[in-house]
Amino acid sequence: MPSLALGLGTQHLCGIFLPAEGGAAPGVSFTDDFNRANADPMSQPAVGTWTNGPGGFGSCKIASNTLEASTAAAYCGARVLTPVFGADQKATVTLSAIAGSFFEGPCVRMQSAVSGSCYHLMTGGSGAILRVYKVTDSTGTAMIAGDFVQLGADIIPAPVLVGGDTISLEAIGTTLNVYQGATLIATRSDATWATGQPGLHVYGGGGNTINAFGCESGGGGALTLGAMVIGTSFTVA
């Protein structure tokens, strides 16, 4: 997998996708709190659908009302199938219970059910590192470390990320913006993936889990985050 300092640790994520300008019509949204019976592979929410394990990504499962990788030491992920989003997307996760390096985060412009190619913001270094990757699904069967190509240098959050902090990856045209909270901290450019769907990646191992997910795109204004209980659940206002 991509080289990051330190070993895998135990942490959780609570997440929400915030809207970006342009793209799909305002009001297109999808949420999933994974609050349902254990299922491997994961079951679908009441509204909207996932493609579980698109392309070379392994599948995800639901365990104790959270989402996690079905396979240890594997790149696992999911892509929103419906509803359909516009090209411009902003994906945000709220980090929780950071304890050691960890490898997961939001994806934008994930290509299709048979290709997990996308842009991905990955956490690492016990909250001291962020990296933007262009992910190219070279085989369509199993992601390999070489599929992850880092765009630009390591991004050093200041202060170091802790539980409750939010990080975002925004795609507008060929620009990829990285946010720590509401602050723009880095920008990358790439023209490889012009469209696609929001998604997520969770590396199998180290207790990596995601507690909830949501996404919205297309000029609808800010999607407000409400009260959160870090590590267990959250409510969207």
N, C-alpha and C positions, 0 to 999 in steps of 0.2 A: 504494500500500500504506500501512498505518498509518505516521504520521510518527515516525521515530526518528532520533536524532542519528547523524551520521557515515554513511559509505557501507558497502556490503556488504564483508565480509572473508572470510577463509578459516578454517574451523573444522570440527570433527567433533563428533559426539555419540555417547556410549555411553549406553544408557538401560535403565531397568527400571521397571516399575510395581509399587508397593507396595500392600498390601491396605488397605482402609478397613473400618470397622466397618459391619455391616449388609449389605443387598443380597443378592447371590447366595450360595449355600451355600459354606462353606469348601472350598477345593481347586479351585475354578474358576480356571484359569490358561491363559496363552498366551505363548509366547516365539518369537522369530525372530531369529537372528543374521545373516541375509542371506548366509550363507556358502555360496553356490552360484553356478552359472554366471551370467554377465552375461545380463540379460533386460530388454527394454523393450517392453511393460510388464513389471513385475516378476512373477516366478513365485511360486507358493505354497510355503509351507514343508511339511515332511513331516506335521505335525499342526496342525490349525487352518487357518482361511482368512481372507484379507483381502478387503475391497472396495476396490479400487484406484481413486483418483480419485472419491470419493463426491460426488454432486451437482456443485456448481460448482468443487470442487477439481480441479486437474489431476492426472494420474497420476504415479506414482513408478516408478523403474527400479532395477535392481540393477547396480552397476558396481564391479568390484574388491572384491567381498564387502562392499559398503556399500549403503545406500539413499540415493537422491538424487532430486531433481525431474527429470522427463522433459523439461520445458520451461523455458527461461530466462525470467526476469522474470515468473513465474507462481506463484500460490498452489497448491501441490501437496500432496496428503495421502493418507492411507489410514485406513480404519476396520476394526477387528476385526469380522468377520462371525460366525465361530464360534471358540470357544464363546461363549455368551450370558452377559453380566454383569449384576449387580444395579445398582440406581440409584446406590448409594454407591460411589465409585471414588476411588482416589488414584493419580495418574500422576506418575512421576519420571523425569527424564533426568539423566545424568551428562555434564557439558560437557567438551569437549576441544579443545585447539589453538585457543584464542580469539585471533583476530587481526583486529580491526575489528568494526564492528557486524554483527549477524547476526540472522536472522529465522526462528526455528523453535522447536519445543518440543512439550510434551505437550498432548493434548486430552482432555476428558472429556465424556461424554454426547453424543457425535456421533450425529446423529439416524437416518440411514438411508442406503441406497445411492443414493437420489435427492435427498438433502438433507444437505449437509455442515455444517449448523447445529450449534453446539457451544459449549463454553467452552474457551478456549485461553490458556495461559500462554506469552507470547512474550518472548524475550530481545532485548537491543539495547544500543546505546551501549558497545560493547567490554566488555560484562560489567557495566556500571554501571547498567543499567536493567532492570527487569522490569515487564511490563504484563499485566493480565488483560483479555481481550476476550470479549464475547459476540458470537459470529459468527452472523449470520443470512444464510443462503444465499438471496439475493433472486431469483436468476434460475434456479438449478439447472444452469446451463451454464458460467459463468465467474465466479469470485469477483471482486469489485471492492473498492476501498478502503473504500467506504461500508458494506460488509457487516460490517466490524470496528468495533464500538463499545466503547470502553474503559470498564471499570467502575472508577471511582475514579481516584485520582491515580497518577502514576508511583510505583513501588516502588523504593527505592534499597538494593540489597544492601550489607551492611557485614560484612566487607570486600568490595571489588569481586570479582565472580566471576572465577575463573581455571580453567584446565583441571583437571579432576578433581573440581570442585565439583558438587553435586547440587541441583536445584531440583524442587519438586513442586507439583502442583495437585490439591487434594482437594475432592471434592463430597460433602457430607453434607446431605441435605435441601436447603434453599435457601441454605446456607452454602458459600462457596468459600474454602478455606484455602490460603495460599501458604507454602511452606517453603523455607528455604535450609539445606541439610543437614537436620538434625533439628529446627531451630529455626523455630517459627512466626513469620513476619515481617509478615504482612498477612492481612486477612480482607475478603472482599467478599460481598455478598448479591444474589441474583437468583433469581426463580422461573420464568423462561421455560422452561428445559429441565429437566424433572423426571426423565427417564430417558434411556437411550442407551447407547452403547458407547465404550470407550476408542479412541483413535486418535492420529494425529500429523500435524503440518504441517511441511513443508520448503519454504522459498521458493527458487525456481529462480534460481541465480546465486551467485557469491561462494564457490564450493566447499563449500556447505552439504551435509553428509552425515550420516547416522545409521548407526552401526556395529552396533547391536543394539537389540532391543525386547522387553519382556515386560510382562505385566499379570496382576493377580490382584485379586479383590474378595471381600468378604463374610466378615469375622470370622475369618479364618484365621491371624491373628497376623502378625508382621512377616516379610516376605520378605527374607532376608539377602543383601546384596551381597557377593560374594567378590572375589578379586583381579582387578584390571583392568590392562590395558596400554593407556594412553590413546592414542587415535588409530588403533589397529589392531584390538584385540579385547578381550574380557573374558570371565571365567568367573563364573557364578553359583554360589555355594556351596550 
